[in-house]
Amino acid sequence: MKGTIRFSDVSKIFRWRGPRSRHETVKGALFHRKTHRRKSSSEQHVALDGIDLEVTPGEAVAVIGPNGSGKSTLLKLTGGILKPTSGTVEVAGRVTALIELGAGFHPEITGRENVVINGMLLGLGRREIEDRMQEIVDFADIGPFIDQPVKIYSSGMYVRLGFAVAVAADPDVLLIDEVLAVGDEAFTRRCLDRLARMRQRGVTMVLVSHDLDLVTSFADRALYLDRGRIVAEGPADAVAARYRSDAAGDSIRDDQPLPAREDDDETRWGNGDVEITGVEMFVGEKTSRLVPGGSPCSLHIQYSVHKPVEDFVFGIAWHRSDGTQVSGHNTDLAGFVPRRLATDGEMCCEYDSLQLAPGEYLVDVAVHARNGLAYDYWCDALKVRVTSEVDWPGVWSPPHRWRSTGPEWGKSDEYQRATPKDNDE
């Protein structure tokens, strides 16, 4: 199926020769009668060692670990840039790699001509490229420079144009290597919003990053590599916590379970009659913690019943990372009358349109009695990043339009891209 990635016992070994003696050269062989040829000394570096990995269509997986752990090698094997020394790598569908953006641009020809060439290398037809040219130019935000030789571009212009071409290729699999760390804040914001919308379309993504906050808000699952081996694999929060612990020197033994979260009196409490076992955000039919602003989405709360109860309320509270309260709602306020909770199940809160300004949000979830007795109250159970091309202030981002009868106005290209249907003169 398109978008599937499968590694089966994959190893990658890089070999290089050690220093040669003068008798190992042609000159040495010709001008020295005794050509005692020394055994060729060689060294090898095991970049990846026996990796098994499967990524399902539409899933976002982050790869983390210290420098030299094999992260970029894994990404290049996925993209077909490198071949494995042993084992098999299978990738279904069109692959686009955001690794060295703009590296393939020819400096002497224009940005527009480079777009055509690079688009064709990514598998697009010339007509497809022409149809998407304006979208690429608008996203890259380089204006008239699109018709100038790229040798005069700044590094930021290179990166923006490279990203715009890559994401315009409609890949089934997108590979991302620290690309979000190289641009300015506005570019990073637009990139995240574009990636979030691609996730909505079901694009499979593999991200390599040292930004663990991005990893936990972007990825469904994470893979922690060290010295070419998998140290941990699982939910992004748990794997990031393991890596932080190891990096701080407080290493956890390999045979211990990963801590999914910090369960202490400050973040979670209750008598345990009902236990919340999982919290997930869905955008469309896919789990995602990256939500394009204004998109429909739903929050799912899985629970287990250890003791049947007849008085119960399910609730959700949203707040910003600085503690600002955003919203709170529960089944009691919505008019649900509890009768009996005796079997395991799931509660789902659906949002027709998540009208929040871009930024990071933390979600508390709870199940409790109507008098406030907590069965399970879980603070910061989920971190969600809302994206937008424009950085709206505050927390509320409603659809809106401006009207005027006197002044004459021009239109900002950036605003048109962000709200194409709501900007009236």
PEDA-V659557 format. One record per residue. N is the residue number from 1. RES is the residue in three letters. PSI is psi in whole degrees, -180 to 180 (999 if undefined). BURIAL is I if it has 16 or more other ideal C-beta (glycine too) atoms within 10 Angstrom, else O. D_CENTER is the distance of its C-alpha to the mean C-alpha in whole Angstrom. Layout:
N,RES,PSI,BURIAL,D_CENTER ; N,RES,PSI,BURIAL,D_CENTER
This chain:
1,MET,140,O,21 ; 2,LYS,137,O,19 ; 3,GLY,-4,I,15 ; 4,THR,138,I,16 ; 5,ILE,132,I,16 ; 6,ARG,121,O,19 ; 7,PHE,129,I,20 ; 8,SER,105,O,23 ; 9,ASP,53,O,25 ; 10,VAL,130,I,23 ; 11,SER,148,O,25 ; 12,LYS,121,I,25 ; 13,ILE,129,O,28 ; 14,PHE,131,O,28 ; 15,ARG,143,O,32 ; 16,TRP,153,O,34 ; 17,ARG,150,O,38 ; 18,GLY,-177,O,40 ; 19,PRO,144,O,42 ; 20,ARG,151,O,45 ; 21,SER,165,O,49 ; 22,ARG,-23,O,51 ; 23,HIS,-5,O,53 ; 24,GLU,-2,O,50 ; 25,THR,164,O,50 ; 26,VAL,-43,O,52 ; 27,LYS,-42,O,54 ; 28,GLY,-38,O,54 ; 29,ALA,-32,O,56 ; 30,LEU,-37,O,58 ; 31,PHE,4,O,60 ; 32,HIS,124,O,60 ; 33,ARG,-36,O,62 ; 34,LYS,103,O,60 ; 35,THR,67,O,57 ; 36,HIS,104,O,56 ; 37,ARG,121,O,52 ; 38,ARG,147,O,50 ; 39,LYS,137,O,48 ; 40,SER,119,O,44 ; 41,SER,137,O,42 ; 42,SER,154,O,38 ; 43,GLU,162,O,35 ; 44,GLN,152,O,32 ; 45,HIS,121,O,29 ; 46,VAL,103,O,27 ; 47,ALA,-39,I,23 ; 48,LEU,142,I,22 ; 49,ASP,99,I,24 ; 50,GLY,49,O,25 ; 51,ILE,126,I,21 ; 52,ASP,126,O,21 ; 53,LEU,139,I,17 ; 54,GLU,128,O,17 ; 55,VAL,126,I,13 ; 56,THR,158,O,15 ; 57,PRO,132,I,14 ; 58,GLY,-2,I,11 ; 59,GLU,149,I,10 ; 60,ALA,120,I,6 ; 61,VAL,132,I,7 ; 62,ALA,144,I,7 ; 63,VAL,120,I,10 ; 64,ILE,167,I,12 ; 65,GLY,168,I,15 ; 66,PRO,167,O,18 ; 67,ASN,138,O,19 ; 68,GLY,11,O,21 ; 69,SER,-12,I,19 ; 70,GLY,8,I,18 ; 71,LYS,-53,I,15 ; 72,SER,-32,I,15 ; 73,THR,-44,I,18 ; 74,LEU,-41,I,16 ; 75,LEU,-41,I,14 ; 76,LYS,-33,I,17 ; 77,LEU,-39,I,19 ; 78,THR,-39,I,16 ; 79,GLY,-2,I,17 ; 80,GLY,8,O,20 ; 81,ILE,-35,O,21 ; 82,LEU,158,I,22 ; 83,LYS,144,O,24 ; 84,PRO,149,I,25 ; 85,THR,-38,I,28 ; 86,SER,162,O,28 ; 87,GLY,-179,I,26 ; 88,THR,144,O,25 ; 89,VAL,123,I,21 ; 90,GLU,127,O,21 ; 91,VAL,125,I,18 ; 92,ALA,128,O,19 ; 93,GLY,-180,O,19 ; 94,ARG,132,I,18 ; 95,VAL,133,I,16 ; 96,THR,135,I,14 ; 97,ALA,123,I,13 ; 98,LEU,79,I,12 ; 99,ILE,-66,I,14 ; 100,GLU,84,O,17 ; 101,LEU,130,I,17 ; 102,GLY,0,I,21 ; 103,ALA,-27,O,22 ; 104,GLY,4,O,24 ; 105,PHE,140,I,25 ; 106,HIS,125,O,29 ; 107,PRO,-24,O,31 ; 108,GLU,-10,O,34 ; 109,ILE,168,O,33 ; 110,THR,164,O,31 ; 111,GLY,-40,I,28 ; 112,ARG,-43,I,29 ; 113,GLU,-37,I,30 ; 114,ASN,-35,I,27 ; 115,VAL,-45,I,25 ; 116,VAL,-48,I,27 ; 117,ILE,-48,O,27 ; 118,ASN,-34,I,24 ; 119,GLY,-41,I,23 ; 120,MET,-36,O,26 ; 121,LEU,-27,O,24 ; 122,LEU,1,I,21 ; 123,GLY,6,O,23 ; 124,LEU,148,I,24 ; 125,GLY,161,O,28 ; 126,ARG,-38,O,30 ; 127,ARG,-41,O,30 ; 128,GLU,-42,O,27 ; 129,ILE,-44,I,26 ; 130,GLU,-39,O,29 ; 131,ASP,-30,O,28 ; 132,ARG,3,I,24 ; 133,MET,-47,I,26 ; 134,GLN,-39,O,26 ; 135,GLU,-41,O,22 ; 136,ILE,-46,I,21 ; 137,VAL,-42,I,24 ; 138,ASP,-43,O,23 ; 139,PHE,-40,I,19 ; 140,ALA,-26,I,20 ; 141,ASP,49,I,23 ; 142,ILE,4,I,25 ; 143,GLY,-135,O,28 ; 144,PRO,-11,O,31 ; 145,PHE,-14,I,30 ; 146,ILE,-25,I,29 ; 147,ASP,19,O,32 ; 148,GLN,154,I,33 ; 149,PRO,139,I,32 ; 150,VAL,-9,I,29 ; 151,LYS,-18,O,31 ; 152,ILE,1,O,31 ; 153,TYR,149,I,28 ; 154,SER,167,O,26 ; 155,SER,-35,O,23 ; 156,GLY,-38,O,21 ; 157,MET,-40,I,23 ; 158,TYR,-51,I,22 ; 159,VAL,-45,I,18 ; 160,ARG,-42,I,18 ; 161,LEU,-39,I,20 ; 162,GLY,-42,I,18 ; 163,PHE,-44,I,15 ; 164,ALA,-40,I,17 ; 165,VAL,-44,I,19 ; 166,ALA,-45,I,16 ; 167,VAL,-17,I,14 ; 168,ALA,-10,I,17 ; 169,ALA,-1,I,18 ; 170,ASP,60,O,17 ; 171,PRO,160,I,15 ; 172,ASP,-29,I,15 ; 173,VAL,128,I,12 ; 174,LEU,125,I,10 ; 175,LEU,129,I,10 ; 176,ILE,120,I,8 ; 177,ASP,93,I,10 ; 178,GLU,18,O,10 ; 179,VAL,-27,I,11 ; 180,LEU,-5,I,10 ; 181,ALA,-3,O,13 ; 182,VAL,-9,I,15 ; 183,GLY,177,I,16 ; 184,ASP,179,O,18 ; 185,GLU,-42,O,17 ; 186,ALA,-41,O,17 ; 187,PHE,-44,I,16 ; 188,THR,-41,O,12 ; 189,ARG,-45,I,13 ; 190,ARG,-38,I,14 ; 191,CYS,-47,I,11 ; 192,LEU,-41,I,8 ; 193,ASP,-41,I,11 ; 194,ARG,-43,I,11 ; 195,LEU,-38,I,8 ; 196,ALA,-40,I,8 ; 197,ARG,-32,I,12 ; 198,MET,-37,I,11 ; 199,ARG,-38,I,9 ; 200,GLN,-34,I,12 ; 201,ARG,-3,O,14 ; 202,GLY,21,O,13 ; 203,VAL,131,I,11 ; 204,THR,135,I,10 ; 205,MET,139,I,7 ; 206,VAL,121,I,7 ; 207,LEU,131,I,5 ; 208,VAL,124,I,8 ; 209,SER,150,I,9 ; 210,HIS,-5,O,12 ; 211,ASP,96,O,10 ; 212,LEU,-27,I,11 ; 213,ASP,-41,O,11 ; 214,LEU,-41,I,7 ; 215,VAL,-47,I,6 ; 216,THR,-24,I,9 ; 217,SER,-18,I,7 ; 218,PHE,-40,I,4 ; 219,ALA,147,I,5 ; 220,ASP,-35,I,8 ; 221,ARG,153,I,10 ; 222,ALA,153,I,10 ; 223,LEU,123,I,13 ; 224,TYR,115,I,15 ; 225,LEU,146,I,17 ; 226,ASP,124,I,20 ; 227,ARG,39,O,23 ; 228,GLY,1,I,21 ; 229,ARG,155,O,22 ; 230,ILE,119,I,19 ; 231,VAL,-42,I,20 ; 232,ALA,150,I,18 ; 233,GLU,134,I,16 ; 234,GLY,-158,O,15 ; 235,PRO,142,I,13 ; 236,ALA,-41,I,10 ; 237,ASP,-47,I,13 ; 238,ALA,-44,I,16 ; 239,VAL,-40,I,15 ; 240,ALA,-39,I,13 ; 241,ALA,-40,I,17 ; 242,ARG,-43,I,19 ; 243,TYR,-42,I,17 ; 244,ARG,-42,O,18 ; 245,SER,-46,O,22 ; 246,ASP,-41,I,22 ; 247,ALA,-29,O,22 ; 248,ALA,-5,O,24 ; 249,GLY,-4,O,27 ; 250,ASP,67,O,27 ; 251,SER,141,O,26 ; 252,ILE,139,O,26 ; 253,ARG,145,O,28 ; 254,ASP,-28,O,26 ; 255,ASP,4,O,28 ; 256,GLN,147,O,27 ; 257,PRO,151,O,24 ; 258,LEU,138,I,21 ; 259,PRO,116,O,21 ; 260,ALA,-27,O,19 ; 261,ARG,173,O,20 ; 262,GLU,108,O,23 ; 263,ASP,93,O,26 ; 264,ASP,177,O,29 ; 265,ASP,-19,O,31 ; 266,GLU,-21,O,29 ; 267,THR,-16,O,26 ; 268,ARG,134,I,27 ; 269,TRP,169,I,31 ; 270,GLY,167,I,33 ; 271,ASN,-7,O,36 ; 272,GLY,4,O,34 ; 273,ASP,-40,I,36 ; 274,VAL,134,I,33 ; 275,GLU,130,I,29 ; 276,ILE,122,I,26 ; 277,THR,-13,O,24 ; 278,GLY,149,O,21 ; 279,VAL,127,I,19 ; 280,GLU,145,I,16 ; 281,MET,132,I,15 ; 282,PHE,131,I,15 ; 283,VAL,110,I,14 ; 284,GLY,-130,O,17 ; 285,GLU,7,O,17 ; 286,LYS,142,I,14 ; 287,THR,139,I,12 ; 288,SER,142,I,9 ; 289,ARG,5,I,9 ; 290,LEU,110,I,8 ; 291,VAL,118,I,11 ; 292,PRO,132,I,13 ; 293,GLY,135,I,16 ; 294,GLY,-1,I,19 ; 295,SER,150,I,18 ; 296,PRO,143,O,19 ; 297,CYS,174,I,18 ; 298,SER,145,I,19 ; 299,LEU,125,I,19 ; 300,HIS,131,I,21 ; 301,ILE,113,I,23 ; 302,GLN,143,O,24 ; 303,TYR,157,I,27 ; 304,SER,140,O,30 ; 305,VAL,118,I,34 ; 306,HIS,-24,O,36 ; 307,LYS,120,O,39 ; 308,PRO,141,O,39 ; 309,VAL,154,I,40 ; 310,GLU,-8,O,41 ; 311,ASP,107,O,40 ; 312,PHE,148,I,36 ; 313,VAL,134,I,34 ; 314,PHE,133,I,30 ; 315,GLY,159,I,28 ; 316,ILE,139,I,25 ; 317,ALA,132,I,25 ; 318,TRP,139,I,22 ; 319,HIS,160,I,22 ; 320,ARG,166,O,20 ; 321,SER,-21,O,20 ; 322,ASP,3,O,23 ; 323,GLY,-8,O,25 ; 324,THR,123,O,25 ; 325,GLN,134,O,26 ; 326,VAL,-51,I,25 ; 327,SER,152,O,26 ; 328,GLY,137,O,27 ; 329,HIS,152,O,29 ; 330,ASN,172,I,30 ; 331,THR,-27,I,32 ; 332,ASP,-46,O,36 ; 333,LEU,-29,O,35 ; 334,ALA,-1,O,34 ; 335,GLY,9,O,38 ; 336,PHE,130,O,37 ; 337,VAL,114,O,40 ; 338,PRO,144,O,39 ; 339,ARG,-56,O,41 ; 340,ARG,136,O,40 ; 341,LEU,105,I,37 ; 342,ALA,-14,O,38 ; 343,THR,155,O,35 ; 344,ASP,153,O,31 ; 345,GLY,-155,O,29 ; 346,GLU,139,O,26 ; 347,MET,141,I,26 ; 348,CYS,127,O,24 ; 349,CYS,119,I,24 ; 350,GLU,136,O,23 ; 351,TYR,117,O,22 ; 352,ASP,-33,O,24 ; 353,SER,118,O,22 ; 354,LEU,94,I,20 ; 355,GLN,66,O,22 ; 356,LEU,146,I,20 ; 357,ALA,156,I,19 ; 358,PRO,147,I,16 ; 359,GLY,-178,I,15 ; 360,GLU,137,I,14 ; 361,TYR,145,I,16 ; 362,LEU,141,I,18 ; 363,VAL,125,I,19 ; 364,ASP,143,I,23 ; 365,VAL,151,I,24 ; 366,ALA,155,I,28 ; 367,VAL,126,I,30 ; 368,HIS,168,I,34 ; 369,ALA,163,I,37 ; 370,ARG,-22,O,39 ; 371,ASN,1,O,41 ; 372,GLY,-9,O,37 ; 373,LEU,120,O,38 ; 374,ALA,129,I,34 ; 375,TYR,-44,I,34 ; 376,ASP,114,I,30 ; 377,TYR,119,I,28 ; 378,TRP,105,I,25 ; 379,CYS,144,I,24 ; 380,ASP,42,I,20 ; 381,ALA,-25,I,19 ; 382,LEU,139,I,16 ; 383,LYS,128,I,14 ; 384,VAL,136,I,12 ; 385,ARG,118,I,11 ; 386,VAL,134,I,13 ; 387,THR,157,I,12 ; 388,SER,151,I,15 ; 389,GLU,-25,I,16 ; 390,VAL,138,I,19 ; 391,ASP,90,O,19 ; 392,TRP,139,I,22 ; 393,PRO,165,O,24 ; 394,GLY,-155,O,24 ; 395,VAL,-16,I,23 ; 396,TRP,131,O,24 ; 397,SER,74,I,23 ; 398,PRO,152,O,26 ; 399,PRO,138,O,26 ; 400,HIS,166,O,29 ; 401,ARG,153,O,32 ; 402,TRP,144,O,34 ; 403,ARG,147,O,38 ; 404,SER,156,O,41 ; 405,THR,-12,O,44 ; 406,GLY,-61,O,45 ; 407,PRO,156,O,43 ; 408,GLU,140,O,41 ; 409,TRP,147,O,38 ; 410,GLY,170,O,35 ; 411,LYS,134,O,32 ; 412,SER,129,O,29 ; 413,ASP,-39,O,27 ; 414,GLU,-41,O,23 ; 415,TYR,-37,O,25 ; 416,GLN,-39,O,26 ; 417,ARG,-34,I,22 ; 418,ALA,-41,I,21 ; 419,THR,71,I,24 ; 420,PRO,-22,O,26 ; 421,LYS,-8,O,28 ; 422,ASP,5,O,29 ; 423,ASN,105,O,30 ; 424,ASP,147,O,34 ; 425,GLU,999,O,37
